[in-house]
Amino acid sequence: MTGGDRVLHRAAACCLRAVKRSRVAAGDTASCGPGLDRLPAGAAPGSDGVQVLASDLLEDRRALGRRMGALVFDTDAVLDAALREATDGRAPTS
């Protein structure tokens, strides 16, 4: 395993641990960046019936998030509005 692979695996493990600790459940809404290091965390809740909302500056990351089943927005402002709507205004936004 290369050094770059180890870094990527460590980042993904940290994200997955955070998802597990958050106790998201079916019917919940989660926000996750669709970058390669965060992708496993975004995929994990989505497979459990959690709606994953995401945004990123890079189009290839947005496309990757869409392929993984996330509802991906082109700008943070649109993501923030979707989070507010999904949580009845309770979600903290950027």
N, C-alpha and C positions, 0 to 999 in steps of 0.2 A: 504494500500500500504506500503510495507516495505521500509526501508531506501535505500536499493540497487535498488529497483524499481524506486524510486524517482530520484536517480542519473542517472540511465539509461534513463529515460524519459527526464530529463533535457539535457543530452548530445545529444540525438536524436533531441530534439527541436532546440538546437543551430545549429546542422548540417542542418536541414531543413531550418532554417532562412537564413543560409549562401547560400544555393542553391537558394532560392528565390531572395536574394539580388544580386546574380551573374548574373541574367538574361540570363541563358543558354537557348538556343532554339533548336528546331529540327534541326539536321544537325551539331550541335556543338559536340566537344569532351571534356569530363571532366575526371579528375583523382580523384579517391576517394579510401580511404582505406576500405576494406570490413569487418572491425571489427563490432561487434554487435552494438556498439554505433553509428557507421557511416553508418550502413546498410540502414536506411531509406533515408539518403541523396543520397546514391548510387542508390537506387531504384527509387527515384523520377525523376531524370533526364532521366534515362533509359526508363521510361514509356512515356516520352514526345519526343521520337525520338532522344535523346542524347546518343551518344556512350560513355559508362562509361568504363574507363581503370583503373585497380586496381592491387595492389600487396600487399602481406603481408608475414611475416615470418612464420606464422602458417598455416599449410595445411587446417585445419578445417575452418579457415576464408576465405581462397582462394576458397574452395569448396562452402561455403555459398555465396560468391560473384558471382561465376559462376551460382549458382541456381537462383540468382536474376537478371541474364542477363548481368552481367559485363563481359568484356573481361579481364581475370585475368592472370597475369604473375607471374612466380615463383620467379623472382629476380627483384630488382629495376633497374638493368642495362638494362634488356630486356624491362621493362616498360618505362624507359627513352628513349630508341631507338624508341619505338612505339609512344611515345608522340612527339618526334621530327619529325617523319614521318607524323603523323596525322596533325601536325600544320606547316608543311613546315619549321621546325627548329625554330619556334618562341616560343615554350613552354619552360618555365624554368624547369630545371631538378635538381634532388638532387645531 
